[in-house]
Structures are given as C-alpha cells and as structure tokens.
C-alpha cells in the first residue's frame, strides 16, 4: 500500500517516528517519506542514520503543527499522513495547559484542514489510553483530538480524505517509559512504586508501527483502532527488572490512573471485536455497528463492555517482559 506513495509523518523524530521511518524504508518503496518535526538537532541526528544521500525518497521538513501554513506547504502532493506529533508529558501539560491545547488540539485541527484541502487520501492519528475517560489535561486534549479526527470524515465533504485513530498503551523503551527509569534506579537499591495494585498495557515500538500500518490498510474512516495487547502488574515489572531491590510505595501521582482503559464504559455499544483488535465506531457516522460488521466482519461487543488493563485476559510473564525490554532498548536487566 505504501509503494510509490508520498507519506508524511508528524513528530517524525520521536520514538515512534524513527521506528516508523526505519520499518517503512525496509519494507516499502515510497516515492517520498517526509519527516516533519520542529527540532533541527533531532533531525540532524536522524539524518546520520537515514540520510537523504542513502535514501533518495526521504525529506526532512522543519515545522510545527501549530503552523497551519507550513502544514499546507509540507502536504503538497502527499497521499498518506501519520500524525504522531504531540505534547505528551502529563506534568508539563498540567503546568502549561494552553501550550498542550495549542499543539494537541489546535494542531490537530490545522492538520485536518491541510489534509482535506491538499486532497490527502488517508490520515491516521496516534492516540493514547489516557484519552479514554481522561483525568488529566493531556488525556483531555487527546480525547478532543480523537473526536476531531473521527468527525473529520464528514467535514471533508467531496474531498474524500479519510481519517482514523489508533489508540494503544505504554510503549516499551519509548522516551519517558518506566523501564529505563527503573533500570537507572536499580543502582540505588530502591525502586519507587506508586501503588502495588497498578496495572498497565504494554506494546513494543515494532508492534505499534505494525498496528498503525495494518490500520492504515483496513480503515474506512471514522474508526478508533485498539490492539489487543497484554497487561502487567507494576510490582511484577519491578521484581523482573530488579529482583534484589527494595520496593518503596510512594502513592499515585497527580493525573495518574490505577489502571489503564482503552475502551471506556459507554463506548462498548459502538465497539466491534476482531481477532487481534477492537474498533470503536463514531456514534454519529452514517453507518451503524451492524452495517460496519456486515461489510468488514467483527463481533459486536456487549453494551457495558470495557477494555481495561486490570481485567485483561492477556498477561505478560516476567520472562516475556524482560525479552521485550531487551529487544526494544538493547539494555539487559
């Protein structure tokens, strides 16, 4: 699907963007692959790995999703957009709320307008579990962005641009991941745990990229795609990474949930289950869950269905977690 296509990825120098670039260049032959981000140093560092001399399809665009005009220029002739740019640090968003709104919400609106007016074929945006029943500003901005993207299919009118969203949980080894933090704290002999009951969903960067690519292929427009991924208790994670360390319970931090949710209560009635993922359908779209199921398959979830990390049927063992950590970070626990 990506061969001979013009692809743009926002937030292209982040953890996801770099792995997405690596996988696309390895598997496909895009006409252009545009890395769009605002940090010139990160782009320079990325060029040392993926140089335009080695890969003649790659382009590096300095720009910010807040800058509507720059998005219009960057999307000239673009077929597919993967939107990974965001301000995602929870404390930063709480202390700088308007900045988070400008990037995560208004930036999403800018991208939608540019994609429609430039006749982009498909746009898929990365979301987060924190957008499901949000309790912090970051989650609220991402929920708002999710609503903008899923509603944009009606907004596009005759332009036929299609929008969808991918939502998943913690990425092993990404920037801000707890695993590098725990490994750093291992030398102190003490690991801080907010609550011994806490659970989290886990996915690797490769799995995240694969799921985005699969969702790009199967999207009709208006969906939120949620992968079926395993959970792990944070105490089990700490014991796996540092079995000899003492655990210190420090209490749940502001804006933090005890368990992650990716299909919240109330969305079950609009959700279909597939072998390896769920699809949350936009409740105001022309199709109903039954119409979507008739054309694309899936099993309709019960009305009160919730997909939460504490009631998940898939759980990681300590050995599996260590394997994931070593593969994604190159660091052995």
C-alpha positions as a printed NumPy array, in Angstrom:
array([[  0.   ,   0.   ,   0.   ],
       [  2.895,   2.395,   0.668],
       [  4.839,   1.692,  -2.515],
       [  5.051,   4.77 ,  -4.78 ],
       [  3.138,   6.827,  -2.22 ],
       [  4.031,  10.199,  -0.724],
       [  3.988,   9.771,   3.064],
       [  4.332,  12.397,   5.781],
       [  4.845,  11.631,   9.468],
       [  4.469,  14.416,  12.013],
       [  6.58 ,  14.132,  15.135],
       [  8.888,  12.212,  12.851],
       [ 11.95 ,  12.422,  15.102],
       [ 10.206,  10.913,  18.123],
       [ 10.41 ,   7.285,  19.216],
       [  7.528,   6.209,  17.009],
       [  8.55 ,   8.37 ,  14.054],
       [ 12.075,   6.965,  13.908],
       [ 10.919,   3.353,  14.11 ],
       [  8.151,   4.039,  11.576],
       [ 10.747,   5.502,   9.201],
       [ 13.06 ,   2.529,   9.675],
       [ 10.323,  -0.034,   9.016],
       [  8.827,   1.78 ,   6.023],
       [ 12.239,   2.171,   4.357],
       [ 12.975,  -1.51 ,   4.973],
       [  9.662,  -2.93 ,   3.717],
       [  8.36 ,  -0.498,   1.107],
       [  9.4  ,   1.773,  -1.726],
       [  7.707,   5.122,  -1.038],
       [  8.013,   7.914,  -3.56 ],
       [  8.624,  10.37 ,  -0.724],
       [  8.832,   9.924,   3.037],
       [  8.647,  13.306,   4.758],
       [  9.846,  13.601,   8.344],
       [  8.038,  16.631,   9.779],
       [  9.159,  17.949,  13.171],
       [ 10.246,  21.154,  14.887],
       [ 13.65 ,  20.17 ,  16.348],
       [ 16.544,  20.735,  13.954],
       [ 19.042,  18.909,  16.188],
       [ 16.924,  15.755,  16.281],
       [ 16.517,  15.94 ,  12.53 ],
       [ 20.286,  16.293,  12.097],
       [ 20.827,  13.255,  14.35 ],
       [ 18.228,  11.269,  12.415],
       [ 19.918,  12.201,   9.131],
       [ 23.058,  10.433,  10.324],
       [ 21.071,   7.173,  10.26 ],
       [ 18.59 ,   7.84 ,   7.455],
       [ 20.424,  10.223,   5.16 ],
       [ 18.857,  11.618,   2.007],
       [ 22.02 ,  10.542,   0.186],
       [ 21.371,   6.898,   1.083],
       [ 17.572,   7.056,   0.795],
       [ 16.612,   9.33 ,  -2.083],
       [ 12.92 ,   9.278,  -1.04 ],
       [ 13.435,  10.864,   2.376],
       [ 12.806,  14.541,   3.093],
       [ 13.242,  16.495,   6.319],
       [ 10.831,  19.374,   6.949],
       [ 11.245,  21.718,   9.909],
       [  7.794,  22.763,  11.041],
       [  5.232,  22.799,  13.827],
       [  1.663,  21.504,  13.654],
       [  0.652,  24.829,  15.186],
       [  1.785,  26.48 ,  11.931],
       [ -1.106,  25.998,   9.529],
       [  0.678,  27.475,   6.51 ],
       [  3.702,  25.233,   6.964],
       [  1.451,  22.167,   7.065],
       [ -0.156,  23.255,   3.805],
       [  3.273,  23.503,   2.182],
       [  4.502,  20.194,   3.627],
       [  1.398,  18.287,   2.467],
       [  1.634,  19.362,  -1.151],
       [  1.225,  16.135,  -3.141],
       [  1.085,  13.937,  -0.017],
       [ -1.048,  10.752,  -0.122],
       [ -0.802,   9.466,   3.46 ],
       [ -0.252,  11.26 ,   6.776],
       [  0.659,   9.584,  10.066],
       [  0.141,  12.082,  12.879],
       [  2.426,  11.335,  15.831],
       [  3.244,  14.89 ,  16.993],
       [  2.048,  15.798,  20.484],
       [  2.979,  17.31 ,  23.813],
       [  2.583,  14.174,  25.926],
       [  4.229,  14.71 ,  29.312],
       [  1.409,  14.823,  31.873],
       [  3.047,  17.238,  34.376],
       [  4.184,  19.541,  31.541],
       [  0.65 ,  19.711,  30.167],
       [ -0.789,  20.493,  33.61 ],
       [  1.697,  23.329,  34.162],
       [  1.408,  24.653,  30.591],
       [ -2.213,  23.854,  29.688],
       [ -2.615,  26.299,  26.817],
       [  0.563,  25.017,  25.175],
       [ -0.824,  21.479,  25.254],
       [ -4.106,  22.694,  23.761],
       [ -2.28 ,  24.595,  21.001],
       [ -0.291,  21.538,  19.924],
       [ -2.628,  18.623,  20.63 ],
       [ -5.988,  20.193,  19.783],
       [ -5.401,  23.195,  17.527],
       [ -2.517,  21.383,  15.842],
       [ -4.895,  18.51 ,  15.065],
       [ -7.41 ,  20.975,  13.601],
       [ -4.682,  22.54 ,  11.442],
       [ -3.596,  19.144,  10.186],
       [ -7.179,  18.143,   9.338],
       [ -7.771,  21.309,   7.308],
       [ -4.455,  20.972,   5.472],
       [ -5.062,  17.293,   4.69 ],
       [ -8.525,  17.963,   3.28 ],
       [ -7.503,  20.966,   1.202],
       [ -4.402,  19.165,  -0.121],
       [ -6.503,  16.097,  -1.055],
       [ -4.551,  13.678,   1.145],
       [ -6.05 ,  10.198,   0.797],
       [ -5.648,   8.827,   4.312],
       [ -4.737,  10.259,   7.701],
       [ -4.188,   8.154,  10.802],
       [ -3.552,   9.793,  14.173],
       [ -1.878,   8.273,  17.219],
       [ -3.859,   8.468,  20.434],
       [ -3.312,   7.153,  23.964],
       [ -5.085,   5.211,  26.678],
       [ -5.163,   8.478,  28.632],
       [ -7.781,   9.767,  26.176],
       [-10.253,   7.141,  27.439],
       [-12.061,   8.681,  30.417],
       [ -9.332,  11.337,  30.871],
       [ -8.393,  12.603,  34.343],
       [ -5.546,  14.889,  33.262],
       [ -5.216,  17.659,  30.7  ],
       [ -3.02 ,  15.651,  28.347],
       [ -5.68 ,  12.941,  28.162],
       [ -8.398,  15.549,  27.67 ],
       [ -6.545,  17.163,  24.762],
       [ -6.009,  13.775,  23.122],
       [ -9.681,  12.871,  23.559],
       [-10.589,  16.157,  21.896],
       [ -8.152,  15.382,  19.062],
       [ -9.668,  11.897,  18.679],
       [-13.116,  13.478,  18.299],
       [-11.788,  15.95 ,  15.734],
       [-10.196,  13.222,  13.63 ],
       [-13.145,  10.817,  13.693],
       [-15.585,  13.634,  12.897],
       [-13.366,  14.973,  10.105],
       [-14.631,  12.306,   7.695],
       [-17.937,  14.18 ,   7.472],
       [-16.123,  17.511,   7.452],
       [-14.074,  16.563,   4.384],
       [-17.144,  16.603,   2.113],
       [-16.305,  15.931,  -1.533],
       [-12.545,  15.805,  -0.933],
       [-12.744,  12.117,   0.128],
       [ -9.923,  12.413,   2.655],
       [-10.372,   9.666,   5.252],
       [ -9.329,   9.905,   8.891],
       [ -8.905,   7.273,  11.611],
       [ -7.246,   6.947,  15.009],
       [ -5.02 ,   4.321,  16.628],
       [ -5.074,   4.08 ,  20.431],
       [ -2.674,   1.965,  22.479],
       [ -0.944,   1.878,  25.874],
       [  2.611,   2.136,  27.204],
       [  5.374,   1.597,  24.657],
       [  8.317,  -0.435,  25.919],
       [ 11.534,   1.55 ,  25.632],
       [  9.991,   4.802,  24.361],
       [ 11.004,   8.183,  25.736],
       [  9.537,   8.529,  29.225],
       [  8.995,   4.773,  29.602],
       [  9.213,   3.412,  33.137],
       [ 11.67 ,   0.675,  32.117],
       [ 14.72 ,   2.932,  31.561],
       [ 13.783,   4.742,  34.788],
       [ 13.672,   1.504,  36.773],
       [ 16.984,   0.367,  35.298],
       [ 18.521,   3.702,  36.261],
       [ 17.178,   3.435,  39.82 ],
       [ 18.384,  -0.151,  40.122],
       [ 21.833,   1.016,  41.219],
       [ 20.311,   2.775,  44.251],
       [ 18.807,  -0.453,  45.573],
       [ 15.337,   1.091,  45.823],
       [ 12.531,   1.206,  43.223],
       [  9.636,   3.627,  43.771],
       [  6.172,   2.179,  43.007],
       [  3.123,   4.403,  43.135],
       [  0.661,   1.621,  44.05 ],
       [  1.16 ,  -2.173,  44.27 ],
       [ -2.212,  -2.752,  42.538],
       [ -1.306,  -0.697,  39.454],
       [ -1.533,  -2.371,  36.036],
       [ -0.555,  -1.197,  32.571],
       [ -0.947,  -2.296,  28.95 ],
       [  2.34 ,  -2.999,  27.123],
       [  3.283,  -2.826,  23.467],
       [  6.627,  -2.639,  21.665],
       [  7.522,   0.072,  19.176],
       [  7.587,  -2.507,  16.376],
       [  4.14 ,  -3.758,  17.334],
       [  2.873,  -0.175,  17.442],
       [  4.196,   0.572,  13.948],
       [  2.814,  -2.711,  12.6  ],
       [ -0.594,  -1.927,  14.065],
       [ -0.604,   1.56 ,  12.532],
       [  0.304,   0.124,   9.118],
       [ -2.405,  -2.538,   9.397],
       [ -4.949,   0.094,  10.458],
       [ -4.   ,   2.283,   7.502],
       [ -4.768,  -0.631,   5.218],
       [ -8.168,  -1.55 ,   6.713],
       [ -9.549,   1.873,   7.682],
       [-12.785,   3.077,   6.13 ],
       [-12.752,   6.369,   8.049],
       [-14.026,   7.327,  11.481],
       [-12.673,   4.369,  13.445],
       [-10.595,   4.241,  16.616],
       [ -8.47 ,   1.09 ,  16.35 ],
       [ -7.402,  -0.535,  19.633],
       [ -4.973,  -3.501,  19.608],
       [ -5.359,  -6.483,  21.895],
       [ -2.161,  -6.307,  23.933],
       [ -1.051,  -7.812,  27.251],
       [ -1.112,  -6.275,  30.707],
       [  1.393,  -6.44 ,  33.545],
       [  1.264,  -5.53 ,  37.195],
       [  3.83 ,  -2.877,  38.102],
       [  5.082,  -4.894,  41.072],
       [  5.794,  -7.816,  38.746],
       [  7.63 ,  -5.437,  36.415],
       [  9.781,  -4.077,  39.241],
       [ 10.631,  -7.564,  40.5  ],
       [ 11.516,  -8.727,  36.984],
       [ 13.839,  -5.795,  36.29 ],
       [ 15.424,  -5.52 ,  39.724],
       [ 14.689,  -8.573,  41.905],
       [ 17.174,  -7.535,  44.595],
       [ 15.849,  -4.002,  45.072],
       [ 13.636,  -2.831,  47.885],
       [ 10.208,  -1.546,  46.796],
       [  9.102,   1.839,  48.148],
       [  5.392,   2.685,  47.812],
       [  5.101,   6.426,  47.127],
       [  1.411,   6.815,  46.248],
       [ -0.378,   7.599,  42.995],
       [  0.841,  10.796,  41.367],
       [ -1.475,  13.611,  40.273],
       [ -3.188,  12.811,  36.972],
       [ -2.317,   9.112,  37.175],
       [ -4.767,   6.197,  36.96 ],
       [ -4.607,   2.946,  38.888],
       [ -5.454,   1.   ,  35.73 ],
       [ -5.426,   1.892,  32.046],
       [ -8.557,   1.851,  29.928],
       [ -8.617,   1.822,  26.125],
       [-12.325,   1.177,  25.521],
       [-14.156,   3.125,  28.244],
       [-17.591,   2.48 ,  29.627],
       [-20.178,   3.892,  27.257],
       [-18.193,   3.096,  24.107],
       [-18.94 ,  -0.638,  24.304],
       [-22.183,  -0.238,  22.383],
       [-20.218,   1.201,  19.452],
       [-17.343,  -1.328,  19.575],
       [-16.642,  -4.372,  17.414],
       [-14.199,  -7.136,  18.368],
       [-11.824,  -8.717,  15.846],
       [ -9.176, -11.424,  16.327],
       [ -6.362,  -9.057,  17.298],
       [ -8.053,  -5.686,  17.845],
       [-11.173,  -3.703,  18.668],
       [-12.772,  -0.985,  16.569],
       [-14.661,   1.872,  18.229],
       [-17.033,   3.37 ,  15.677],
       [-18.061,   7.006,  15.604],
       [-21.625,   7.144,  17.012],
       [-22.689,   9.96 ,  14.671],
       [-21.415,   8.36 ,  11.461],
       [-23.772,   7.24 ,   8.708],
       [-23.033,   3.573,   9.364],
       [-24.13 ,   1.609,  12.419],
       [-22.054,  -1.125,  14.062],
       [-24.225,  -3.693,  12.278],
       [-23.616,  -2.061,   8.886],
       [-19.856,  -1.961,   9.506],
       [-19.9  ,  -5.588,  10.673],
       [-21.78 ,  -6.712,   7.57 ],
       [-19.067,  -5.309,   5.29 ],
       [-15.919,  -5.806,   7.403],
       [-16.702,  -8.506,   9.945],
       [-16.227,  -8.385,  13.696],
       [-18.364,  -9.312,  16.673],
       [-20.437,  -6.648,  18.355],
       [-19.397,  -6.085,  21.993],
       [-21.938,  -6.06 ,  24.795],
       [-23.232,  -2.636,  25.75 ],
       [-21.32 ,  -2.414,  29.036],
       [-18.013,  -3.707,  27.587],
       [-14.844,  -2.081,  28.981],
       [-11.278,  -2.869,  27.885],
       [ -9.127,  -2.245,  30.96 ],
       [ -5.63 ,  -3.349,  31.934],
       [ -6.798,  -4.922,  35.222],
       [ -9.493,  -7.154,  33.651],
       [ -7.475,  -8.031,  30.541],
       [ -7.329, -11.713,  29.541],
       [ -3.719, -11.356,  28.286],
       [ -0.895, -11.012,  30.843],
       [  2.87 , -10.826,  30.418],
       [  5.14 , -13.112,  32.36 ],
       [  8.345, -11.705,  33.845],
       [ 10.368, -13.537,  31.199],
       [  8.299, -12.074,  28.364],
       [  8.672,  -8.578,  29.757],
       [ 12.446,  -8.935,  30.017],
       [ 12.577, -10.189,  26.422],
       [ 10.53 ,  -7.184,  25.25 ],
       [ 12.723,  -4.779,  27.194],
       [ 15.99 ,  -6.175,  25.876],
       [ 14.752,  -6.258,  22.268],
       [ 13.448,  -2.686,  22.284],
       [ 16.034,  -0.909,  24.431],
       [ 19.113,  -3.056,  23.901],
       [ 19.522,  -2.991,  27.679],
       [ 19.646,  -6.189,  29.643],
       [ 18.078,  -6.155,  33.084]])
